[in-house]
Amino acid sequence: MSVVLSGVKLDNPVIPASGCFGYGYGMAEYYDINILGSISFKGTTRDARYGNPLPRVAECTAGMINAVGLQNPGIDAVIAEELPKMRAAFRKPIVANISGFSIEEYVECCRKINGEEQVEIIELNVSCPNVHGGGMSFGTSAESVAEVVRAVKQVITKPLYVKLTPNVTDIVSIAKAAEAAGADGICLINTMLGMRIDTRTRRPIIANTMGGFSGAAVFPVAVRMVYQVSKACNIPVIGCGGVETASDVIEMMMAGATAVEVGAANLRNPYACKEIIEQLPAEMERLGIEKLTDIIGIV
Protein backbone atom coordinates (compact mmCIF):
# COMPACT_ATOMS: atom_id res chain seq x y z
CA MET A 1 0.00 0.00 0.00
CA SER A 2 3.05 2.28 0.11
CA VAL A 3 3.36 5.35 -2.10
CA VAL A 4 6.05 7.99 -2.67
CA LEU A 5 5.51 11.75 -2.76
CA SER A 6 8.54 13.61 -4.14
CA GLY A 7 10.95 11.16 -2.57
CA VAL A 8 9.01 10.89 0.71
CA LYS A 9 7.80 7.32 1.28
CA LEU A 10 4.45 6.80 3.02
CA ASP A 11 3.38 3.37 4.29
CA ASN A 12 -0.05 4.02 2.80
CA PRO A 13 -1.70 6.91 0.93
CA VAL A 14 -4.09 8.02 3.72
CA ILE A 15 -3.42 11.45 5.24
CA PRO A 16 -5.79 13.33 7.57
CA ALA A 17 -6.40 16.72 5.98
CA SER A 18 -5.34 20.00 7.54
CA GLY A 19 -7.81 21.42 10.03
CA CYS A 20 -9.61 18.11 10.54
CA PHE A 21 -7.11 16.31 12.77
CA GLY A 22 -5.51 19.09 14.78
CA TYR A 23 -1.86 18.24 15.45
CA GLY A 24 -2.56 14.53 15.69
CA TYR A 25 -1.57 13.88 19.28
CA GLY A 26 -5.13 14.50 20.51
CA MET A 27 -6.36 11.70 18.26
CA ALA A 28 -3.69 9.36 19.67
CA GLU A 29 -6.02 8.90 22.65
CA TYR A 30 -8.37 7.00 20.32
CA TYR A 31 -5.93 4.79 18.37
CA ASP A 32 -2.29 4.40 17.37
CA ILE A 33 -2.01 7.20 14.82
CA ASN A 34 1.21 5.68 13.43
CA ILE A 35 -1.09 3.56 11.25
CA LEU A 36 -1.51 6.71 9.11
CA GLY A 37 0.56 7.46 6.02
CA SER A 38 1.17 11.01 7.22
CA ILE A 39 -0.66 13.91 8.88
CA SER A 40 -1.27 17.38 7.44
CA PHE A 41 -1.40 19.55 10.52
CA LYS A 42 -3.63 22.53 11.21
CA GLY A 43 -3.24 25.52 8.88
CA THR A 44 -0.54 27.80 10.33
CA THR A 45 -0.05 31.54 9.91
CA ARG A 46 2.68 33.91 11.07
CA ASP A 47 0.64 35.35 13.93
CA ALA A 48 -1.73 33.65 16.35
CA ARG A 49 -5.35 33.79 15.19
CA TYR A 50 -8.54 33.33 17.18
CA GLY A 51 -10.48 32.81 13.97
CA ASN A 52 -13.98 33.85 12.96
CA PRO A 53 -16.88 34.60 15.34
CA LEU A 54 -19.26 31.82 16.41
CA PRO A 55 -21.17 29.94 15.14
CA ARG A 56 -18.64 28.56 12.69
CA VAL A 57 -20.20 25.27 11.55
CA ALA A 58 -23.44 24.36 9.76
CA GLU A 59 -24.63 20.89 8.82
CA CYS A 60 -25.63 20.10 5.24
CA THR A 61 -26.93 17.11 3.36
CA ALA A 62 -23.90 14.82 2.93
CA GLY A 63 -21.52 17.46 4.22
CA MET A 64 -20.86 20.52 6.33
CA ILE A 65 -19.95 24.19 6.06
CA ASN A 66 -17.23 25.63 8.24
CA ALA A 67 -15.78 29.11 8.67
CA VAL A 68 -13.24 28.54 11.43
CA GLY A 69 -10.96 31.24 10.07
CA LEU A 70 -7.55 29.58 10.45
CA GLN A 71 -7.55 29.53 14.24
CA ASN A 72 -3.98 28.63 15.25
CA PRO A 73 -1.29 29.69 17.74
CA GLY A 74 1.09 31.08 15.10
CA ILE A 75 4.21 29.60 13.47
CA ASP A 76 6.59 30.14 16.39
CA ALA A 77 4.26 28.49 18.91
CA VAL A 78 3.61 25.60 16.51
CA ILE A 79 7.35 24.96 16.22
CA ALA A 80 8.08 25.39 19.93
CA GLU A 81 5.03 23.67 21.43
CA GLU A 82 2.95 21.68 18.95
CA LEU A 83 5.64 19.91 16.89
CA PRO A 84 7.34 18.37 19.95
CA LYS A 85 3.98 16.92 21.02
CA MET A 86 3.44 15.60 17.48
CA ARG A 87 6.89 13.98 17.46
CA ALA A 88 6.11 12.19 20.71
CA ALA A 89 2.94 10.64 19.27
CA PHE A 90 3.73 10.31 15.56
CA ARG A 91 7.02 8.94 14.21
CA LYS A 92 6.32 9.33 10.49
CA PRO A 93 6.70 12.20 7.99
CA ILE A 94 4.54 15.25 8.65
CA VAL A 95 2.94 17.59 6.12
CA ALA A 96 3.01 21.22 7.28
CA ASN A 97 0.05 23.25 6.02
CA ILE A 98 1.05 26.91 5.75
CA SER A 99 -1.33 29.81 5.17
CA GLY A 100 -0.76 33.52 4.77
CA PHE A 101 -2.24 36.86 3.79
CA SER A 102 0.78 38.20 1.92
CA ILE A 103 3.72 36.74 0.03
CA GLU A 104 6.03 37.94 2.80
CA GLU A 105 4.02 35.98 5.38
CA TYR A 106 4.09 32.78 3.31
CA VAL A 107 7.85 33.13 2.83
CA GLU A 108 8.54 33.71 6.52
CA CYS A 109 6.42 30.78 7.70
CA CYS A 110 7.77 28.36 5.09
CA ARG A 111 11.37 29.34 5.82
CA LYS A 112 10.84 28.61 9.52
CA ILE A 113 9.01 25.31 9.10
CA ASN A 114 11.55 24.13 6.51
CA GLY A 115 14.08 23.78 9.33
CA GLU A 116 11.99 21.26 11.26
CA GLU A 117 13.31 17.73 10.79
CA GLN A 118 10.07 15.74 10.97
CA VAL A 119 8.29 18.03 8.51
CA GLU A 120 9.04 16.48 5.14
CA ILE A 121 6.47 18.18 2.89
CA ILE A 122 5.22 21.76 2.97
CA GLU A 123 1.61 22.21 1.86
CA LEU A 124 0.86 25.75 0.76
CA ASN A 125 -2.76 26.80 1.28
CA VAL A 126 -3.34 29.52 -1.33
CA SER A 127 -7.04 29.93 -0.52
CA CYS A 128 -6.31 32.88 1.80
CA PRO A 129 -7.26 36.46 0.85
CA ASN A 130 -4.34 38.47 -0.53
CA VAL A 131 -4.42 41.57 1.67
CA HIS A 132 -2.12 43.37 -0.75
CA GLY A 133 -4.20 42.38 -3.77
CA GLY A 134 -7.66 43.64 -2.94
CA GLY A 135 -8.65 40.69 -0.76
CA MET A 136 -9.07 38.15 -3.57
CA SER A 137 -7.70 34.71 -2.78
CA PHE A 138 -4.20 33.96 -4.06
CA GLY A 139 -5.53 30.69 -5.43
CA THR A 140 -8.05 32.24 -7.82
CA SER A 141 -5.32 33.79 -9.99
CA ALA A 142 -2.70 31.81 -11.91
CA GLU A 143 -0.35 34.79 -11.71
CA SER A 144 -0.72 35.10 -7.92
CA VAL A 145 -0.18 31.37 -7.40
CA ALA A 146 2.96 31.45 -9.52
CA GLU A 147 4.26 34.49 -7.65
CA VAL A 148 3.88 33.00 -4.20
CA VAL A 149 5.29 29.62 -5.28
CA ARG A 150 8.40 31.23 -6.80
CA ALA A 151 8.97 33.28 -3.65
CA VAL A 152 8.61 30.32 -1.29
CA LYS A 153 10.79 27.98 -3.37
CA GLN A 154 13.69 30.38 -2.93
CA VAL A 155 13.76 29.84 0.85
CA ILE A 156 12.97 26.12 1.27
CA THR A 157 14.64 22.82 0.47
CA LYS A 158 11.72 20.48 1.12
CA PRO A 159 9.02 19.49 -1.41
CA LEU A 160 6.33 22.13 -1.88
CA TYR A 161 2.75 21.04 -2.58
CA VAL A 162 0.20 23.72 -3.42
CA LYS A 163 -3.34 23.18 -2.12
CA LEU A 164 -5.73 24.75 -4.62
CA THR A 165 -9.19 26.16 -4.22
CA PRO A 166 -11.94 24.66 -6.43
CA ASN A 167 -13.72 28.04 -6.55
CA VAL A 168 -12.34 28.85 -10.00
CA THR A 169 -13.42 28.37 -13.60
CA ASP A 170 -10.18 26.75 -14.84
CA ILE A 171 -8.35 24.63 -12.27
CA VAL A 172 -5.90 23.30 -14.87
CA SER A 173 -4.42 26.69 -15.77
CA ILE A 174 -3.80 27.46 -12.09
CA ALA A 175 -2.22 24.04 -11.44
CA LYS A 176 0.02 24.43 -14.48
CA ALA A 177 1.08 27.88 -13.27
CA ALA A 178 2.07 26.38 -9.92
CA GLU A 179 4.04 23.64 -11.66
CA ALA A 180 5.82 26.11 -13.95
CA ALA A 181 6.77 28.22 -10.92
CA GLY A 182 8.47 25.25 -9.27
CA ALA A 183 5.81 23.44 -7.22
CA ASP A 184 6.73 19.82 -6.52
CA GLY A 185 3.11 18.69 -6.26
CA ILE A 186 -0.53 19.77 -6.15
CA CYS A 187 -3.16 19.10 -3.49
CA LEU A 188 -6.81 19.50 -4.41
CA ILE A 189 -9.48 20.29 -3.67
CA ASN A 190 -9.85 22.70 -0.79
CA THR A 191 -13.42 23.45 0.31
CA MET A 192 -16.05 24.89 -1.99
CA LEU A 193 -17.94 28.04 -1.00
CA GLY A 194 -21.34 27.40 0.59
CA MET A 195 -24.06 28.96 2.72
CA ARG A 196 -26.98 27.89 4.92
CA ILE A 197 -29.90 30.00 6.21
CA ASP A 198 -31.86 29.45 9.42
CA THR A 199 -35.42 29.80 8.10
CA ARG A 200 -36.74 30.39 11.63
CA THR A 201 -34.50 33.39 12.37
CA ARG A 202 -34.18 34.36 8.69
CA ARG A 203 -30.45 34.79 9.17
CA PRO A 204 -27.36 32.91 7.91
CA ILE A 205 -26.48 30.04 10.24
CA ILE A 206 -22.78 30.89 10.16
CA ALA A 207 -21.75 34.21 11.68
CA ASN A 208 -19.42 34.75 8.72
CA THR A 209 -22.45 34.23 6.36
CA MET A 210 -20.54 31.87 4.04
CA GLY A 211 -17.97 29.15 4.60
CA GLY A 212 -16.15 26.17 3.19
CA PHE A 213 -18.43 23.33 2.02
CA SER A 214 -16.92 19.86 2.43
CA GLY A 215 -17.98 16.24 2.89
CA ALA A 216 -19.21 13.42 0.68
CA ALA A 217 -21.26 15.77 -1.51
CA VAL A 218 -18.12 17.36 -3.02
CA PHE A 219 -16.40 14.05 -3.87
CA PRO A 220 -17.37 13.96 -7.58
CA VAL A 221 -16.07 17.51 -8.04
CA ALA A 222 -12.80 16.54 -6.37
CA VAL A 223 -12.39 13.43 -8.52
CA ARG A 224 -13.01 15.49 -11.66
CA MET A 225 -10.41 18.10 -10.73
CA VAL A 226 -7.82 15.49 -9.68
CA TYR A 227 -8.32 13.78 -13.05
CA GLN A 228 -7.98 17.02 -15.01
CA VAL A 229 -4.89 18.25 -13.17
CA SER A 230 -3.08 14.90 -13.12
CA LYS A 231 -3.51 14.62 -16.89
CA ALA A 232 -2.27 18.18 -17.48
CA CYS A 233 0.67 18.28 -15.03
CA ASN A 234 3.78 16.15 -14.55
CA ILE A 235 3.98 16.46 -10.77
CA PRO A 236 2.21 14.32 -8.13
CA VAL A 237 -1.32 15.12 -6.99
CA ILE A 238 -2.76 14.62 -3.51
CA GLY A 239 -6.52 14.12 -3.82
CA CYS A 240 -8.83 15.59 -1.20
CA GLY A 241 -12.55 16.25 -0.91
CA GLY A 242 -15.35 14.04 0.37
CA VAL A 243 -13.27 10.89 0.89
CA GLU A 244 -14.98 8.57 3.38
CA THR A 245 -14.19 4.96 2.40
CA ALA A 246 -11.42 2.70 1.08
CA SER A 247 -13.31 2.60 -2.21
CA ASP A 248 -13.16 6.40 -2.36
CA VAL A 249 -9.37 6.27 -1.90
CA ILE A 250 -9.00 3.84 -4.79
CA GLU A 251 -11.30 5.89 -7.02
CA MET A 252 -9.31 9.03 -6.25
CA MET A 253 -6.04 7.25 -7.07
CA MET A 254 -7.46 5.88 -10.32
CA ALA A 255 -8.27 9.50 -11.22
CA GLY A 256 -4.60 10.39 -10.76
CA ALA A 257 -3.91 10.95 -7.06
CA THR A 258 -0.72 9.52 -5.55
CA ALA A 259 -1.99 10.05 -2.00
CA VAL A 260 -5.36 10.99 -0.52
CA GLU A 261 -6.33 13.34 2.29
CA VAL A 262 -9.39 12.69 4.46
CA GLY A 263 -11.05 15.77 5.92
CA ALA A 264 -14.64 16.16 7.12
CA ALA A 265 -15.06 12.42 7.72
CA ASN A 266 -12.73 12.73 10.74
CA LEU A 267 -15.05 15.25 12.37
CA ARG A 268 -18.01 12.89 12.17
CA ASN A 269 -16.08 9.72 12.96
CA PRO A 270 -12.68 10.01 14.70
CA TYR A 271 -11.83 6.49 13.51
CA ALA A 272 -12.44 7.32 9.82
CA CYS A 273 -8.80 7.15 8.66
CA LYS A 274 -8.08 4.04 10.73
CA GLU A 275 -11.09 2.25 9.25
CA ILE A 276 -10.15 3.26 5.70
CA ILE A 277 -6.60 1.93 6.12
CA GLU A 278 -7.84 -1.32 7.64
CA GLN A 279 -10.34 -1.80 4.80
CA LEU A 280 -7.91 -1.04 1.97
CA PRO A 281 -6.33 -4.54 1.69
CA ALA A 282 -9.71 -6.24 1.31
CA GLU A 283 -10.85 -3.65 -1.23
CA MET A 284 -7.61 -4.11 -3.19
CA GLU A 285 -8.08 -7.88 -3.16
CA ARG A 286 -11.69 -7.53 -4.29
CA LEU A 287 -10.60 -5.41 -7.25
CA GLY A 288 -7.51 -7.46 -8.12
CA ILE A 289 -5.05 -4.72 -7.19
CA GLU A 290 -1.61 -5.96 -6.06
CA LYS A 291 0.02 -2.55 -5.55
CA LEU A 292 -1.71 0.79 -5.18
CA THR A 293 0.95 2.45 -7.32
CA ASP A 294 -0.29 0.34 -10.25
CA ILE A 295 -3.63 2.18 -10.35
CA ILE A 296 -2.45 5.81 -10.06
CA GLY A 297 -3.97 7.66 -13.04
CA ILE A 298 -5.12 4.41 -14.66
CA VAL A 299 -8.29 6.06 -16.03
C-alpha positions, 0 to 999 in steps of 0.5 A, spaced: 500 500 500 506 504 500 506 510 495 512 515 494 511 523 494 517 527 491 521 522 494 518 521 501 515 514 502 508 513 506 506 506 508 499 508 505 496 513 501 491 516 507 493 522 510 488 526 515 487 533 511 489 540 515 484 542 520 480 536 521 485 532 525 488 538 529 496 536 530 494 529 531 496 527 538 489 528 541 487 523 536 492 518 539 487 517 545 483 513 540 488 509 536 495 508 534 495 514 529 502 511 526 497 507 522 496 513 518 501 514 512 502 522 514 498 527 517 497 534 514 497 539 521 492 545 522 493 551 517 498 555 520 499 563 519 505 567 522 501 570 527 496 567 532 489 567 530 482 566 534 479 565 527 472 567 525 466 569 530 461 563 532 457 559 530 462 557 525 459 550 523 453 548 519 450 541 517 448 540 510 446 534 506 452 529 505 456 534 508 458 541 512 460 548 512 465 551 516 468 558 517 473 557 522 478 562 520 484 559 520 484 559 528 492 557 530 497 559 535 502 562 530 508 559 526 513 560 532 508 556 537 507 551 533 514 549 532 516 550 539 510 547 542 505 543 537 511 539 533 514 536 539 507 533 542 506 531 534 513 527 534 512 524 541 505 521 538 507 520 531 514 517 528 512 518 520 513 524 515 509 530 517 505 535 512 506 542 514 500 546 512 502 553 511 497 559 510 498 567 509 495 573 507 501 576 503 507 573 500 512 575 505 508 571 510 508 565 506 515 566 505 517 567 513 512 561 515 515 556 510 522 558 511 521 557 519 518 550 518 523 548 513 528 547 518 523 542 522 526 535 521 520 531 521 516 536 517 518 532 510 512 536 505 510 543 505 503 544 503 501 551 501 494 553 502 493 559 497 485 559 498 487 565 503 485 572 501 491 576 498 491 583 503 495 586 498 491 584 492 484 587 494 482 581 498 481 576 492 484 569 494 491 567 491 488 561 489 483 564 484 489 567 480 494 563 476 499 569 476 498 570 484 499 562 485 505 562 480 508 568 484 507 565 491 510 559 489 516 562 486 517 566 492 517 560 497 521 555 493 527 560 494 527 559 501 525 552 502 529 545 500 523 540 502 518 538 497 512 544 496 505 542 494 500 547 493 493 546 495 488 549 490 481 552 491 476 549 487 472 556 486 475 557 479 473 556 472 479 553 470 483 549 475 488 546 470 491 553 468 492 554 475 495 548 477 500 548 471 502 555 473 504 552 480 508 547 476 511 552 472 513 556 478 516 550 481 511 546 485 513 539 486 506 537 487 498 539 487 493 538 493 486 538 491 481 540 492 480 545 498 473 546 500 467 549 496 464 556 498 457 554 501 451 557 505 446 555 509 440 560 512 436 558 518 429 559 516 426 560 523 431 566 524 431 568 517 439 569 518 445 565 515 447 560 520 454 561 520 456 568 523 461 569 517 455 568 512 458 563 508 464 558 509 467 552 506 463 546 504 466 539 504 464 532 505 461 526 501 457 531 496 463 534 493 467 528 492 465 527 484 467 535 483 474 533 487 475 526 482 473 530 476 479 536 478 484 530 480 483 527 473 484 534 469 490 536 473 493 529 473 492 529 466 495 536 465 501 536 469 507 532 470 507 532 478 504 528 483 497 530 486 494 529 492 486 528 492 482 531 497 474 532 498 469 528 500 473 521 501 470 517 506 471 509 504 477 505 502 473 505 495 473 512 495 481 512 496 481 507 490 477 511 485 481 518 487 487 514 485 485 511 479 483 518 477 490 520 478 492 521 485 498 519 488 496 520 496 489 521 498 487 526 504 481 525 508 477 531 511 470 532 514 469 524 515 474 525 521 469 530 524 463 525 524 467 519 525 474 520 529 476 512 527 475 514 519 482 514 517 483 508 521 477 504 518 479 506 511 486 503 512 484 497 515 479 496 509 484 497 503 487 490 503 480 487 502 478 492 497 484 491 493 483 484 493 476 484 491 478 489 485 484 485 483 489 490 485 496 488 487 500 494 488 496 501 489 501 504 485 499 500 479 492 504 479 495 511 479 492 515 473 489 508 470 483 512 467 
